[in-house]
Amino acid sequence: MFIKVGHELGVPMGRGWVFMENIQKIVEDLSAMRQDMIAASERIYIVNAGRMNHGKSSLLNSILGREAFRVADVRETRVNQEEPYKDDVFLVDTPGLDADETDDQEAFAVYKKANFIIFVHNPKIGEFHRSELQNIGRMAKAVGEDYFWRHFAFVLTFQEEFEEEELSVIGQSMKAAIKEEFQADGIPLFIVSNVRYERSQQESDARKKQAFLERSGIPQLREFLQEHLAVWRDENLALQEARFEMCKAKAIDRLAKERDEITDALRQNHVDFQEKTAAIERAFHQACSNIINYKKQLEDEEATVAQLEQEVWQLQAQRKQEREDWG
């Protein structure tokens, strides 16, 4: 059955409605995204990233100076959680990557509006896992590669379990992998110990407290973030506008894809119609031919019957005449 999309497009009914609904959804999504980005332009988002059990949530708690994000050895964070850090700055804890596709989608939704992304790596597993490189590549594309590499840093956790030289080797290896894979250089690297930071908060002795704090690496990371806040604020509105333009381009691509699909459907329907019409024509002509041939056969048979009847009549007349002659 066919309907007319926009009152005039002959396409299959289900496909036509889906086409119109998809267009409506794309427009609505873009409108909602616009509102989100207007709101985002008034905030600074510092977002963590990385696989599960690499110390992401603990790191944000250390930066924040309080336990706002839940920490567990099992899959705990499944939705993005944000907490105010200072003024208009928010820290965002994301689900661990590669644990679940839904978790990945949740995390990537906030990467797209992040002002700065901290990628957390657990050196216990050694150098980069291949999937970590792949996810970093996906982040760069989602955020915009030029902006991403200038607003991205590595953090190695569990500093307390390694020698300084070991961590330096792992960190340099990670930087080299990024340079080789993405031609990106100069990525900041921080080495921290959330355990030492927690000890600093629990320690009553002022000297030991300060020693644990300095050795945790958290003050250096906080200082780096503080130094860049003014720049991030200045560029935030332009950043969100640029991201919206990128989203608009993607929406237009989606609309073009929908258009192409419906055009293909219409073209296929036209081809199907032509093929079926041709088949009907062939059947019609064959039927006409059969009828004509049948009619001719009937006429031939009728002529034969008439001729036989004439011959029978002549024989009967001849016999009658013979009987009369012999009478």
C-alpha positions in Angstrom: 0.0 0.0 0.0 1.2 3.5 -0.7 0.9 6.9 1.0 2.0 10.3 -0.1 4.7 11.7 2.2 4.2 15.5 2.2 0.9 14.5 0.5 2.7 13.7 -2.8 5.5 11.1 -2.4 4.4 7.6 -3.2 6.3 5.3 -0.9 5.4 2.3 1.2 3.3 3.4 4.1 5.5 2.2 7.0 8.6 3.6 5.3 7.0 7.0 4.7 6.0 7.5 8.3 9.4 6.4 9.5 11.0 8.9 7.2 8.9 11.8 8.5 9.4 10.7 12.1 13.2 10.5 11.6 13.3 14.0 10.2 11.2 15.3 13.2 13.6 13.5 15.6 16.7 14.9 14.0 15.3 18.5 14.3 14.2 17.9 17.9 17.6 16.5 18.9 19.3 19.4 17.3 17.1 21.9 19.2 17.7 20.1 22.5 21.5 20.0 21.8 21.4 23.7 21.2 19.8 24.3 24.6 22.4 22.0 26.3 25.3 23.9 24.6 23.9 27.3 25.7 23.9 25.9 29.3 27.4 24.4 28.8 28.8 27.7 27.7 28.2 29.0 31.2 30.1 26.2 32.8 33.5 24.6 32.7 33.5 20.8 32.6 36.6 18.8 33.6 35.9 15.2 32.7 37.7 12.0 33.5 38.0 9.1 31.1 39.5 5.6 31.1 38.7 2.0 31.7 37.1 0.6 34.8 39.2 0.2 38.0 41.9 2.6 36.8 41.3 5.1 39.6 39.1 7.6 37.8 36.6 8.3 40.6 39.3 8.3 43.3 41.2 10.9 41.2 38.3 13.3 41.1 37.7 12.8 44.8 41.3 13.8 45.4 41.1 16.9 43.2 37.8 17.8 44.8 39.1 17.3 48.4 36.1 15.2 49.4 34.4 11.9 48.6 31.7 12.9 46.2 32.1 10.0 43.7 31.6 6.4 44.7 34.6 4.1 44.5 34.4 0.3 44.1 36.3 -2.6 42.5 33.1 -3.6 40.7 31.3 -1.7 38.0 29.9 1.2 40.0 29.6 4.3 37.8 27.0 3.8 35.0 25.9 7.3 34.5 27.8 10.6 34.3 27.9 12.3 37.6 29.0 15.9 38.1 30.0 17.8 41.2 30.8 21.5 41.6 34.5 22.1 42.1 34.8 25.9 42.3 32.6 28.7 41.0 31.4 27.7 37.5 33.8 24.6 37.3 32.4 21.1 37.5 34.1 17.7 37.7 32.4 14.9 35.9 32.9 11.2 36.7 32.1 8.9 33.7 31.5 5.2 33.4 34.5 3.0 32.6 35.1 2.4 28.9 34.7 -1.0 27.3 32.6 -2.4 30.1 29.3 -2.0 28.3 28.1 -0.3 25.1 25.5 1.7 27.0 28.2 3.0 29.4 30.4 4.0 26.5 27.5 6.0 25.0 26.9 7.7 28.3 30.5 8.7 28.7 30.9 10.0 25.1 27.8 12.2 25.5 29.7 14.3 28.1 33.1 14.1 26.3 31.4 16.2 23.6 30.9 19.1 25.9 34.0 18.8 28.0 36.5 21.7 28.3 39.2 19.4 29.5 39.5 15.6 29.5 41.8 13.7 31.9 42.6 10.2 30.7 43.4 7.9 33.6 45.6 4.9 33.2 46.5 2.2 35.7 50.2 1.4 35.3 49.6 -2.1 36.8 48.5 -3.3 33.4 51.7 -1.8 31.8 51.5 0.4 28.7 48.4 1.3 26.7 45.9 -1.3 26.0 45.0 -1.2 22.3 41.3 -0.4 23.1 42.5 2.7 25.1 44.2 4.1 22.0 41.0 3.3 20.0 38.8 5.1 22.5 41.1 8.1 22.6 40.8 8.3 18.8 37.1 8.2 19.1 37.1 11.0 21.7 39.3 13.2 19.4 36.8 12.8 16.6 33.8 13.4 18.9 35.3 16.5 20.4 37.1 17.9 17.4 40.7 16.9 16.9 42.3 20.3 16.9 40.6 21.3 20.2 40.9 17.8 21.8 44.7 17.5 21.7 45.1 20.9 23.4 42.6 20.0 26.1 43.7 16.5 27.1 46.1 15.1 29.6 47.2 11.7 30.9 47.2 10.7 34.6 49.0 7.6 35.9 47.5 6.4 39.1 48.9 4.0 41.9 52.1 6.0 42.1 52.8 4.5 45.5 53.3 1.0 44.0 56.0 1.9 41.6 59.5 3.3 41.4 59.7 6.7 39.8 61.8 5.4 36.9 59.2 2.7 36.1 56.4 5.2 35.9 58.5 7.5 33.8 59.1 4.7 31.3 55.4 3.9 31.1 54.4 7.5 30.7 56.9 8.2 27.9 55.8 5.0 26.2 52.2 6.2 26.3 53.2 9.6 24.8 55.2 7.9 22.1 52.1 5.7 21.3 49.9 8.8 21.0 52.5 10.5 18.7 52.8 7.5 16.5 49.0 6.8 16.3 47.7 10.4 16.1 50.7 12.6 15.4 49.9 14.5 18.6 52.7 15.7 20.8 53.2 17.6 24.0 50.4 15.9 26.0 50.7 16.8 29.7 51.4 13.8 32.0 50.7 13.7 35.7 51.6 10.9 38.1 49.5 10.7 41.2 48.7 8.6 44.2 45.2 8.8 45.5 46.2 6.6 48.5 48.9 9.1 49.5 46.4 12.0 49.1 43.9 10.1 51.4 46.7 9.6 53.9 47.4 13.3 53.9 43.8 14.0 54.8 43.8 11.5 57.6 47.2 12.5 59.1 47.2 14.6 62.2 50.9 15.4 62.1 51.3 18.6 60.0 54.8 17.6 58.7 53.7 14.2 57.6 50.4 15.6 56.3 52.3 18.0 54.0 54.8 15.2 52.9 52.0 12.9 51.9 50.2 15.7 50.1 53.2 16.8 48.1 54.1 13.2 47.2 50.6 12.5 46.0 51.0 14.6 42.9 47.5 16.1 43.4 48.7 19.7 44.1 50.5 19.8 40.8 47.4 18.7 38.9 45.2 21.2 40.7 47.7 23.9 39.9 47.7 23.0 36.2 43.9 23.1 36.2 43.7 26.4 38.0 46.2 28.0 35.5 44.1 27.1 32.6 40.6 28.0 33.9 40.7 31.6 32.7 41.6 30.5 29.1 38.9 27.9 29.1 36.3 30.4 30.2 37.4 32.9 27.5 37.1 30.3 24.7 34.0 28.5 26.1 31.3 30.4 24.2 33.1 30.1 20.9 33.8 26.4 21.7 30.1 25.6 22.2 29.2 27.5 19.1 31.7 25.5 17.0 30.5 22.3 18.5 26.9 23.2 17.6 28.0 23.9 14.1 29.6 20.5 14.0 26.4 19.0 15.3 24.4 20.9 12.6 26.7 19.4 9.9 26.1 15.9 11.3 22.3 16.5 11.4 22.4 17.7 7.8 24.3 14.5 6.9 21.7 12.4 8.7 18.9 14.2 6.8 20.8 13.7 3.5 21.1 10.0 4.4 17.3 9.8 5.1 16.6 11.6 1.8 18.9 9.2 -0.1 17.2 6.2 1.5 13.7 7.4 0.6 14.8 8.3 -2.9 16.2 4.8 -3.3 12.9 3.4 -2.1 11.0 5.5 -4.5 13.3 4.5 -7.4 13.0 0.9 -6.4 9.3 1.2 -6.3 9.3 2.7 -9.8 11.5 -0.1 -11.1 9.2 -2.7 -9.5 6.2 -0.9 -11.0 7.7 -0.9 -14.4 8.7 -4.5 -14.2 5.3 -5.6 -13.0 3.6 -3.5 -15.7 5.8 -5.1 -18.4 4.9 -8.5 -17.0 1.2 -7.7 -17.1 1.6 -6.4 -20.7 3.3 -9.6 -21.7 0.6 -11.7 -20.1 -2.1 -9.6 -21.8 -0.6 -10.0 -25.2 -0.1 -13.7 -24.7 -3.7 -14.0 -23.6 -4.8 -12.0 -26.6 -2.7 -14.2 -28.9 -4.2 -17.3 -27.3 -7.7 -15.9 -27.8 -7.0 -15.0 -31.4 -5.5 -18.4 -32.0 -8.4 -20.1 -30.3 -10.9 -18.0 -32.4 -9.1 -19.0 -35.6 -9.2 -22.7 -34.5 -12.9 -22.4 -33.9 -13.5 -20.8 -37.3 -11.5 -23.5 -39.0 -13.4 -26.2 -37.1 -16.7 -24.6 -38.0 -15.7 -24.4 -41.7 -14.8 -28.1 -41.6 -18.1 -29.0 -39.9 -20.0 -27.0 -42.5 -18.1 -28.7 -45.3 -18.8 -32.1 -43.8 -22.5 -31.3 -43.4 -22.6 -30.2 -47.1 -21.0 -33.4 -48.2 -23.4 -35.5 -46.1 -26.4 -33.6 -47.5 -25.0 -34.2 -51.1 -24.6 -37.9 -50.4 -28.1 -38.1 -49.0 -29.6 -36.3 -52.0 -27.6 -38.6 -54.3 -28.9 -41.8 -52.6 -32.5 -40.5 -52.7 -32.2 -39.8 -56.4 -30.7 -43.3 -57.0 -33.7 -45.0 -55.2 -36.1 -43.0 -57.3 -34.4 -44.0 -60.5 -34.4 -47.7 -59.5 -38.0 -47.4 -58.2 
